[in-house]
Amino acid sequence: MRELLLGPKRFSDLRERLDGISPSVLTERLARVEALGLVGRSVLPPPAASTVYELTENGQALRPAVYELIRWGGRFLHPRRKGDRTEPEWMRLALDALARRGTSPPRRFLLRVREGRKEALVHVAGGRGGTTVSAGAAPADATLLLDVPTLLDVASGRLPLSRAVESGAVEASGNLAALPDFAKLFESANPRK
């Protein structure tokens, strides 16, 4: 469900992202959630012309429950354990789950989130309606290049963004006066005390 909350995926995309799952087990699970009306299939237009799985309206209704699990699980992310797998694209869900729903600073950030050889572009924007998180590039006050653990630390406020930039953990460009507002775009993940 997490993968499909990010958007439609081909069978091969799902298999790649779900470590160790066999094709037969994935086929069985997809058939089960299709039968429950949580997932449907569609065919992308040419040139892709691939069959993709996507969440139905009932599947999308799981988003609040998944976001609650993300917020709850944030307590247990530190320290990072050997073998933990993260995908840069997953950070879009994590940041959206933590996005401030009330008024937030009117700042825009373009995040280039890297993990190994993979990179995802995530746009975060604050304002009177709260913080929005979306995929891809868009105009921004500042652009940040950082890895997944650093992003989680600065979004939670555990690590001030200015300190992460000074240490070299984050490369920042654009209006650096916007940096102190970054953590204010998010609610606390209730770190373990």
Backbone hydrogen bonds, N-H to C=O, Kabsch-Sander energy under -0.5 kcal/mol:
donor,donor_aa,acceptor,acceptor_aa,energy
5,L,1,M,-1.9
6,L,2,R,-0.7
6,L,3,E,-0.8
7,G,4,L,-0.9
9,K,53,Y,-2.2
14,L,10,R,-2.3
15,R,11,F,-2.6
16,E,12,S,-2.1
17,R,13,D,-1.8
18,L,14,L,-1.5
19,D,17,R,-0.9
21,I,18,L,-1.9
26,L,22,S,-2.5
27,T,23,P,-2.5
28,E,24,S,-2.2
29,R,25,V,-2.5
30,L,26,L,-2.7
31,A,27,T,-2.3
32,R,28,E,-2.0
33,V,29,R,-2.3
34,E,30,L,-2.1
35,A,31,A,-2.4
36,L,32,R,-1.5
37,G,34,E,-1.5
38,L,33,V,-2.6
39,V,33,V,-1.2
40,G,54,E,-3.0
42,S,52,V,-2.1
44,L,42,S,-0.5
44,L,50,S,-3.1
48,A,45,P,-1.0
49,A,45,P,-1.2
52,V,42,S,-3.2
53,Y,9,K,-3.3
54,E,40,G,-2.5
56,T,38,L,-2.2
60,Q,56,T,-2.8
61,A,57,E,-1.3
62,L,59,G,-1.7
63,R,60,Q,-2.0
66,V,62,L,-2.5
67,Y,63,R,-2.8
68,E,64,P,-1.9
69,L,65,A,-1.9
70,I,66,V,-2.3
71,R,67,Y,-2.5
72,W,68,E,-2.6
73,G,69,L,-3.0
74,G,70,I,-1.4
75,R,72,W,-1.5
76,F,73,G,-2.1
77,L,74,G,-1.0
84,D,81,R,-2.2
90,W,87,E,-1.2
91,M,87,E,-0.6
91,M,88,P,-1.5
92,R,89,E,-1.5
93,L,89,E,-0.6
94,A,90,W,-2.1
95,L,91,M,-3.0
96,D,92,R,-2.0
97,A,93,L,-2.5
98,L,94,A,-1.5
99,A,95,L,-0.8
100,R,185,L,-2.7
104,S,127,G,-2.4
107,R,105,P,-2.7
109,F,124,V,-3.1
110,L,142,A,-2.3
111,L,109,F,-0.6
111,L,122,V,-3.4
112,R,110,L,-0.5
112,R,144,L,-3.5
113,V,111,L,-0.8
113,V,120,A,-2.6
114,R,112,R,-0.6
114,R,146,L,-2.5
115,E,118,K,-2.3
118,K,115,E,-1.9
120,A,113,V,-2.2
122,V,111,L,-2.3
122,V,120,A,-0.5
123,H,134,S,-3.0
124,V,109,F,-2.8
125,A,132,T,-2.4
126,G,107,R,-2.8
130,G,127,G,-1.7
131,T,100,R,-3.1
132,T,125,A,-3.0
134,S,123,H,-2.5
136,G,121,L,-2.4
141,D,108,R,-2.2
142,A,108,R,-1.4
143,T,173,S,-2.4
144,L,110,L,-2.8
145,L,171,E,-2.6
146,L,112,R,-2.0
146,L,144,L,-0.5
148,V,114,R,-0.8
151,L,147,D,-2.4
152,L,148,V,-2.5
153,D,149,P,-2.1
154,V,150,T,-2.6
155,A,151,L,-2.6
156,S,152,L,-1.7
157,G,153,D,-0.6
158,R,153,D,-1.1
159,L,153,D,-1.8
164,A,160,P,-2.1
165,V,161,L,-2.3
166,E,162,S,-2.4
167,S,163,R,-2.2
168,G,164,A,-0.6
168,G,165,V,-0.9
169,A,164,A,-1.4
170,V,164,A,-1.5
171,E,145,L,-2.3
172,A,170,V,-0.6
173,S,143,T,-2.0
175,N,141,D,-3.2
176,L,174,G,-1.3
178,A,175,N,-1.8
179,L,176,L,-1.1
181,D,178,A,-1.7
182,F,179,L,-1.7
185,L,182,F,-1.9
186,F,183,A,-1.5
187,E,98,L,-3.9
192,R,75,R,-0.5
